[in-house]
């Protein structure tokens, strides 16, 4: 059966940091959710690929994922080349997601930036009937970009209320003790003097405040969001 919501991430733990709340909320709503980690994290400064595999498996249980896959691309060497696109296309065709969450296309870590470009290209190519890759053609309906921890002057297209999911999001992040215990920064998260777990809460609290909720996750879309009923719009103006 197809996946309803798929997060494509460069490394094991990226999805947990940027969009675990969205994955949890979707699963709570009865949707099938998944994560495609592009690399095994073998060049990470802390831990090892085997340890991160075990941590990712534990986190998948916390998130209630339907499926978690690894594309086996080279950590710190992700390329948006033909062979990489074919690999990701085949995963997309197999999982057949309706909505895909990608990293924002600007990032401090080259893998994050290239993963965004690679993921978007693969989403398009997966729908071409004559593209030479295994699986039936499938093109996701919607692509979302996770905006968490960005310093760019980018206003989120929307913020998702994850107040009810936040404790479980933190539990999923804490599965990666080899990466985050005692850490003050990670990936796109710059140090502020807080430990990383406190910093994640601060960031999610900030975005939650923008929608008058306790915790939130920010997302960007290139397309204008459609509203069906202006009378029931949320977030009080004044």
N, C-alpha and C positions, 0 to 999 in steps of 0.2 A: 504494500500500500504506500502511496506517496506521503512524503513529509510535508506538513503544512508550513512550518517555519524552520529554516536552516541557517545557522550562523557559520560562515566560512572565516577561519582565523589562521594567522600565520603560525602561532605556537599554542601548544597546550597551556592553558590558563588565560589566554587572551579573551576568549568568549566569556569566561567567568567574570573577568574584570569589567568588560564593556557592555554586555547585554544579558547577563544571567537573569536579571529580573524579568526581561521580556520573554525569555525562554520559559521561566517558571510560570509566569502569568498565562502564557499560551497553553502550557501543559495543564495548569489548573482549570482552564476553560475547555479541556477535552481535545485539544489539538495535538497532533503528532509533531514532535520537535526533534531536531538533530544538530550535531556539530560536525563540521569537516575541518579537522586540524591539518594544515598543509605540511607541517614538519613534525619531527619527533622531539625537537628541542635539544638535539645532541651537542650543540655548541654553547649552550647556556653556561654562564659562569658558575651557577650553583646547581648541585644535584647531578643527575644523569638522565639519559633518555629512558632507561628502564624504570627508574624511580618516577619520572614524570608520567610514564605510561600508567603506572599503578595509581598515581594521584589523579590522573584524568579519569580513570575508571571509577574511582570513588566519587569524584565530582559529578560524573554522569548520573550516578545513582541519586545523588542529592537533587540534581536538576530534573530528574524524572525523564531523561531523554529517551526517545524511541530508538535512536541509533547514534553512535559516535564512530566516525571513521578517521583514518589518517592517510593522507595522500602520499606520504613518503618522499616529499621533496627535501632538498638539502637546506638545513637550518643555516641562516645567515647568508645563503646563496640562492634564494628564490629568484627565479627569472620568469618573465612573461614571454616565454619562447614557445615554439610549436609543440615540443614534447610535453612541457608543463601544461599548456592549454588542453591538450588531448587528455591528459590524466584527470584534470579537474572536470572537463566536459563529461567524461564517463561517470564520474561520481554524481554529477548533477543529473544526468539522465537516469541513473539508477535510483536516486532519491526523489527525483521529480518534485522539488519544493515549489510551493506557490509563492512564498516570500523568502527572500534571502537577505541576511544582514551581513554587510561587509565592513571592514575597517574604513575609516575616513581616508581619502586618497592623499593626504598630506601627513607625514609622520616622521618622528625622530629616528625610529628604527627602519632601515631600508626594507626589511621584510614586510613591515606593515604597509608601507606605501605600495610596494610591488604586489602584495597580496590583494590589495584593493583593485588595482588595475587588472591583474590576472583573473580575479573572480568575476569582475564585470564582463570582461571579454569572453570568458568561458560561459557565462550565463547566456550571452547572445549566440555564440557558436553552437551551444548545445541544442538550439532550436532549428539549426539548418539541417534539413533532411539529408543532404549529400555530404555533410561534414564527416570525414573518415574517423569515426570513433565508435566504440561499442555502445549499444543501447538505443532505445527508441528516441527520436527527437523530442526535446522538451525545453521550453523556455520559461523561466519563472515570470510570474505576473508582475511582481514588485521587488525592487531593490531598495533597501534601507541602509544608510550609513550610520554607524555608531559614532557619536560625538563625544563620548565620555573623555574627560581629562584634556580636551583640546584647549589651547591657549589662543587660537585664532579668533578673529572677530566674526564668528559665525553664529547666527541666531538659529537655534533648533527649529526645524519644521514643526516638530511636536515633542512633547515630553510625556513619557508613559509613567503613570502612577504605579510604583512598585512597593508601596508601603507594606502591603500584606505579604510580599515576597522577600523583603529585604533581609530578614534574619536568615532565611534559607540561602539567599545569595551569598551572604557572608560565610555561611557554613561551607558552601561550594568553594569559595576562594580559599578558605582555611585548609581545604584538602591539600593545597600546594605548600605545605610547610617547608619543603626544601627550597622553595623560591622566596617565600614571603615572611617567614618567622624572623624577626629582627631586622627586616628590611625597611627602608624609608623611601624607596623609589622602585619603579619597575616599568619597563616599556616606555609608554608615553607619560607616565606619572612622575613628575619631578618632585624632589624632596622639599618638605616644608618644615622639617623638624619633628613632625609627627611620625609615629610608626605607620606602616602602610595600611593596616586595617583601619586605623582612625582616619587616615586620609581618604580612603574609599568612602567612609561614612560621611565625611565632610562634603565631598563632591556630590554624593547622591542626595544629601540634605539640601544643598544649594539648588540643584535642579528640581527637587521636589517643591521647594519654596516658590519657584516660578509658576507652578500650577496650583499653589495653595495646598500642597500635600506634604507629608512628612518626607518621603523619599521618591526620587524619580530618575529615569534614564532618558538622556536626550538623543534624538535621531534627526537625520537630515534626508530629504528626498529632493531630487532635481525637479520632480513634477510638483505642480501645485496640488495641494490636498483638497479634495472635494468634501463639502459639507452638505448633508441632506436636510438638516433642520436648524435654522439659525436661532430659533426660540430656545432650543435645549443646549446651546453651546455652554461649555464649562468655563471656569476661571473668571471670577468677578473682575470687572474693569475698574471700579472705584468704590 
